[in-house]
Amino acid sequence: MPPIRGAIQCAAVVDDAVFPSMTYERWRKAFEPKALGSNNLHEQLPHDMDFLIFLSSSSGIIGNRGQANYSAGNCFQDALARHRTELGMHSVSIDFGLVLGAGMVAENEVLLDTMKSSGFIGIRIQDALSILDRAMARPGMEPNMHVPAQIVTAVGTGGLTIQNQPSDPFWTRTALFRYLNQVDAPPHGLHSKTHQAASQDLQSAICMAATIEEASQAVCKALIATVARRKGMVPGDFDQHQSLGSYGIDSLDSIFLLGWISRETGVTLQTVEGVAIAELSQTIARRVLQAVEEDRQ
Ligand SMILES: NC(=O)c1ccc[n+]([C@@H]2O[C@H](COP(=O)([O-])OP(=O)(O)OC[C@H]3O[C@@H](n4cnc5c(N)ncnc54)[C@H](OP(=O)(O)O)[C@@H]3O)[C@@H](O)[C@H]2O)c1
């Protein structure tokens, strides 16, 4: 056999769970093919190859909820590519997010919907292959072309995030994204004012309602719209006399909704499951009105 000139590490297993319920076995299942698998290739393959590419994921960059195991494996690959580059070997970790029509997302519609509503910007398979093509080229092969040890895709600029309206772009609230959030964004302050206005809108709708039923309906409408967007459904699919649990709300959705309720209304709840949507909405409306009353006194 001729010498091995390059390798692309594509192994991945996704096994999502919120961290408190992630067993060590589940941690290993997603972490090891990426971390141990990549390290094995690093140690066993010839050191003079033209390239060793890791197909990593931007899940490691944003800290995707429920993917601590997978994210850690991807971060390992990113660090390993940098380490190899420092040793003079050509290595690139490509953090893909959502490659449309390929691999695990092509086979799993639920995963595709969740990733889209979570705010990952999809790229076409042709574009993913172009990036891969570039990453394989050794430094200096083409003039003026610098390929860094890590390429991150799928995490949008501030403008794209606003345009796509993901249900909860939680990573944009971290310091890491402070600069990217400003790229393509509307003039300073406009978006934050818009967001502030949205949450104030819900709070004022509750406060201005003539009756508690009217206030509860305002919460119910906003809550259903939020859940529908997250689950890729339409508001008409929901019956407010049913609990959210009957619409396939899992523990990650629950964490997201508790955060949304807290941000939009200032109300802290322990759970959103087990009660009808109408009842949950009424509890939130009552708590908002109670807080306003307490502020007045
Ligand atoms: N598709 C996307 O949108 C997307 C987004 C971000 C990142 N990525 C990254 O791109 C790469 C390819 O993803 P994909 O969508 O093509 O995934 P995929 O279709 O699920 O393929 C994963 C591959 O990994 C292999 N594998 C699993 N466990 C392994 C182990 N312990 N040792 C060796 N091989 C193992 C699987 O082999 P078997 O089939 O034999 O089990 C399968 O061929 C992954 O590294 C993933 O993190 C993909």
Ligand as a Chemical Component Dictionary entry (heavy atoms), coordinates in Angstrom:
data_LIG
# 
_chem_comp.id                   LIG 
_chem_comp.type                 NON-POLYMER 
_chem_comp.pdbx_formal_charge   0 
_chem_comp.three_letter_code    LIG 
# 
loop_
_chem_comp_atom.comp_id 
_chem_comp_atom.atom_id 
_chem_comp_atom.alt_atom_id 
_chem_comp_atom.type_symbol 
_chem_comp_atom.charge 
_chem_comp_atom.model_Cartn_x 
_chem_comp_atom.model_Cartn_y 
_chem_comp_atom.model_Cartn_z 
_chem_comp_atom.pdbx_ordinal 
LIG N1  N1  N 0  -24.459 16.299 9.794  1  
LIG C1  C1  C 0  -24.340 17.471 10.391 2  
LIG O1  O1  O 0  -25.164 18.374 10.237 3  
LIG C2  C2  C 0  -23.164 17.721 11.293 4  
LIG C3  C3  C 0  -23.162 18.894 12.039 5  
LIG C4  C4  C 0  -22.089 19.163 12.871 6  
LIG C5  C5  C 0  -21.034 18.300 12.921 7  
LIG N2  N2  N 1  -21.054 17.148 12.208 8  
LIG C6  C6  C 0  -19.895 16.263 12.355 9  
LIG O2  O2  O 0  -19.616 15.644 11.120 10 
LIG C7  C7  C 0  -19.183 14.310 11.351 11 
LIG C8  C8  C 0  -20.019 13.355 10.527 12 
LIG O3  O3  O 0  -21.367 13.507 10.928 13 
LIG P1  P1  P 0  -22.549 12.734 10.210 14 
LIG O4  O4  O 0  -23.716 13.657 10.211 15 
LIG O5  O5  O -1 -22.069 12.161 8.921  16 
LIG O6  O6  O 0  -22.794 11.594 11.279 17 
LIG P2  P2  P 0  -23.342 10.116 11.121 18 
LIG O7  O7  O 0  -24.047 9.959  9.822  19 
LIG O8  O8  O 0  -24.048 9.788  12.379 20 
LIG O9  O9  O 0  -21.986 9.305  11.029 21 
LIG C9  C9  C 0  -21.189 9.098  12.167 22 
LIG C10 C10 C 0  -20.205 7.999  11.859 23 
LIG O10 O10 O 0  -19.450 7.731  13.035 24 
LIG C11 C11 C 0  -19.240 6.330  13.119 25 
LIG N3  N3  N 0  -18.964 5.956  14.503 26 
LIG C12 C12 C 0  -19.777 6.008  15.551 27 
LIG N4  N4  N 0  -19.148 5.591  16.665 28 
LIG C13 C13 C 0  -17.874 5.275  16.304 29 
LIG C14 C14 C 0  -16.741 4.799  17.012 30 
LIG N5  N5  N 0  -16.794 4.578  18.314 31 
LIG N6  N6  N 0  -15.620 4.589  16.307 32 
LIG C15 C15 C 0  -15.572 4.831  14.984 33 
LIG N7  N7  N 0  -16.626 5.283  14.260 34 
LIG C16 C16 C 0  -17.750 5.509  14.909 35 
LIG C17 C17 C 0  -20.536 5.752  12.591 36 
LIG O11 O11 O 0  -20.303 4.450  12.157 37 
LIG P3  P3  P 0  -21.509 3.350  12.183 38 
LIG O12 O12 O 0  -22.539 3.854  11.258 39 
LIG O13 O13 O 0  -20.822 2.114  11.745 40 
LIG O14 O14 O 0  -22.001 3.325  13.600 41 
LIG C18 C18 C 0  -20.859 6.686  11.432 42 
LIG O15 O15 O 0  -20.236 6.234  10.261 43 
LIG C19 C19 C 0  -19.279 14.052 12.846 44 
LIG O16 O16 O 0  -17.989 14.185 13.395 45 
LIG C20 C20 C 0  -20.194 15.144 13.349 46 
LIG O17 O17 O 0  -19.845 15.548 14.676 47 
LIG C21 C21 C 0  -22.098 16.848 11.392 48 
# 
loop_
_chem_comp_bond.comp_id 
_chem_comp_bond.atom_id_1 
_chem_comp_bond.atom_id_2 
_chem_comp_bond.value_order 
_chem_comp_bond.pdbx_ordinal 
LIG N1  C1  SING 1  
LIG C1  O1  DOUB 2  
LIG C1  C2  SING 3  
LIG C2  C3  SING 4  
LIG C2  C21 DOUB 5  
LIG C3  C4  DOUB 6  
LIG C4  C5  SING 7  
LIG C5  N2  DOUB 8  
LIG N2  C6  SING 9  
LIG N2  C21 SING 10 
LIG C6  O2  SING 11 
LIG C6  C20 SING 12 
LIG O2  C7  SING 13 
LIG C7  C8  SING 14 
LIG C7  C19 SING 15 
LIG C8  O3  SING 16 
LIG O3  P1  SING 17 
LIG P1  O4  DOUB 18 
LIG P1  O5  SING 19 
LIG P1  O6  SING 20 
LIG O6  P2  SING 21 
LIG P2  O7  DOUB 22 
LIG P2  O8  SING 23 
LIG P2  O9  SING 24 
LIG O9  C9  SING 25 
LIG C9  C10 SING 26 
LIG C10 O10 SING 27 
LIG C10 C18 SING 28 
LIG O10 C11 SING 29 
LIG C11 N3  SING 30 
LIG C11 C17 SING 31 
LIG N3  C12 SING 32 
LIG N3  C16 SING 33 
LIG C12 N4  DOUB 34 
LIG N4  C13 SING 35 
LIG C13 C14 SING 36 
LIG C13 C16 DOUB 37 
LIG C14 N5  SING 38 
LIG C14 N6  DOUB 39 
LIG N6  C15 SING 40 
LIG C15 N7  DOUB 41 
LIG N7  C16 SING 42 
LIG C17 O11 SING 43 
LIG C17 C18 SING 44 
LIG O11 P3  SING 45 
LIG P3  O12 DOUB 46 
LIG P3  O13 SING 47 
LIG P3  O14 SING 48 
LIG C18 O15 SING 49 
LIG C19 O16 SING 50 
LIG C19 C20 SING 51 
LIG C20 O17 SING 52 
# 
